[in-house]
């Protein structure tokens, strides 16, 4: 089975309107820049995006918000995007804010085939509204459900033609969990290498989870906030 695609545009050929997409990354670190740009170009609408954050204005998921392709954001942090704020306050965007640990565990549970789990995070807050609760050992827990995502867009440092992936530093973040959780996982890598070149002991995401892979280009790797001294 050939998993290698020429570029992002060809790798997302079957993404349809109203799709649910997981997007790896934390802030602007380790985000699938090429796949996001290709999605903007393709013009799909009604998207539900699952991501730790909503990008920033004119970069990352912020590009999809600018073109109003996103119907719903499921995130933990959304504080750096003025367009996101505008759409939220004008009821143009549905938003589900969840604790960061819950987001990570919902991704992991999806990949592990676990339909739901109990967590203490969010008990007694708006996060708990409408959710089942149970008491274990005298402590209240919320029932949180796994995600149902059509695609996972992943960014890695190196990958081989089979789809084995290695992440670099903190760019690892949400990518490994999300890679296991998409019905179709598409990985963009900075370096696509021949099979056998990667050390098996260094692989973070095994090829079994990756359906498509391509070598990205022109990575900006923006710094979210530049601090000088």
N, C-alpha and C positions, 0 to 999 in steps of 0.2 A: 504493500500500500504506500503510495507516494503522498507524503504529508506536506511537501515543500511547495510553497506558492511564490510567485514572482514578486508580489508586493501586497500591501494592505488592501488595495481596491479589489484585487482578485480573491483575496482570502475571505472577504465579507460578502461574497456574491449572493448568498441566500439570506442575509439579514432582512427581515421584513418589518413593515410598520407595526407598532405596538409590541415589539419584542422586549423581553426583560434581559438586561445585560449587566453582568458583573464587570467592574473595571478595577484592576489592581492598582496599587500605589498608596502612598501616604503623603498628604500634602501634594507637592509636585515631584516627589521622589519615587522613581520606579513606575511612572504612569505610561500607558501604551499610547504614546504620542501619535505614531503613524496610524494606528487603528482609529483613534478619535478623529483625526483629520480626514480619513477616508469615509468615516460615517457622516461627517459634515457634508462632504462632497456628494455622497450618495443620497442624502436628503431624507432619510427615514424619519417619520414622525411618530408621536404617541409612545415614545420610549420610556421604559422604567429603568432607571440606572441605579445600581447598587454599588456604592463606593464609600470609602471612609470619609471623603470630603467631596465638595462640589466644584473643585478647581478654583481658578481665579478668573477675573474678567479677561477675556480674549486669550485664554490658554487652558489646556486640559478640558475637563467637562464644561468649563465656562464657554467654550466654543459652541457646544451643543445647546447650552442655555440661550446663548445670544441669538441663535437661529430658531429658537423655540421648538426644538425637536424633542425635548424632554417633557413628558407628561407627569412623571413622578420621580422624586429623588428619595432613596433610602440611604441615609448617611448618619454619621456620628458628629461631624463638624462641618459647618457651612458658613463660617464667619468671614471669609475673605472675598466674597463675590457680591458686588453691588447689584448686578443684574439678577442674581438669585433672590436677593432681598426684595427687589422691586416686584418680581413675579409672585413671590410668596405673599407680600402685603396686598397685592391686587388680585389675589385668588386665581392666578393664572397657572399655578404650579402646586401639585399635591406633594406634601413632604411627610416622610416618616423618620423622625429622629429617634435613634436608639443608642444605648450605651455602647462604647467602643468594644468592650469585651464581649457583649452580647452579639454585636455584629460579627466579630471574629468567630465566635462559637457557632453562630447560625451558618456561616460559610463552611466551617469544618464539619458540622453535622450534615450539611447537604452532601458533601463529598463522601462522608462515611455511611450514608444511607440511613441516618437517624432522623426520624420525622419531626421530633420535638424533644425539648429538654427543660428542666426546671432550673431557674437561676434567681438569686436574691436581688440582682441588679434591677433597679426601677421600682421596687416595691414601695408603695406609698406616694408615688409620683404620677404624673400624666402618662408615663410609659405603661403603667399598669391598667389603664382604662380599657375595659372590654376583654381583658385576658383572664384566663383561668388561674386561680391560685390554690396552693396546697401548703399545709404545714408539715414540716419534717423536723423532728427533734426540737419542737417549740419555736421554730423559725419559719416565717412565711416566704414562699417562693412563687415566682411567676412561671407560667408555661410559655415558652417561646418556640416558635415553629421554624423549621428549616426553610431555606429559600426554594423557589422554583424558577430557575434561571435558564433561559434559552441558550445564551452564550456567555462565555467568560473571556474577556480580553486581558491578556497577560503580557507583561514586559519583563524580559530576562536579559542577562549580560551575554551569556553564551548558550548556544543550543546546537544539537547535531540534527542530522536529517531525519532521524527517527522521532525527534521531539523531546529528547532528554534536555533538561534545563538546569543552568546554574545561575544564581542571582549574585549580585555583588553588593556587599555591605548592607546598609539599611534599605536599599532598593528591594530587598527581599520582602519586607513588610507583609501586606495582605496577599501578595501574588501566589505563594504556594497553596494557601487554603482555597482561594478562588479557582486556581487551576484544576482542582479536583471536583469543583462544584458545578461547572457548566455542562449542559447537555452537549454542547460543542465548545471546546476550548481552543482559542486561537492565540498563538504566542508570537510576539515579535521580539527579535533578539538583535543585539548590536553586532554579534559575530556568529555566523552560521558556519559550523565546521563539519568535516566529514565524520561519518560514523566511526567510532572507536577512538577518537581523539580525546574525548572527555574521560577523566579519571572516574570510574564508577563510584568510588568512595566520596567524591565531591558533588555528585548530582543531588540537587534539591527536589526537583520534580521529575519523576520517572516518565518515560515516553508514553506509558499506558494512558495517561491522563490528557495527552495533547493530541488534538485532531489535525491541526494545521499549524504550520510554522513558516516564517519568512524573515529575511534579514532587513531590518529597518534602516532608515537613513535620516540624515539631517537632524539629529537629536539636539534639542536646545538645552535640556536639563536645567531649566531655570531655577534660580534660587528664590524661594518664596519671599523672604525678607532679607535684604542685604544689610548687614550690621558692620559698621566700621568703628574703629577706636582711634 
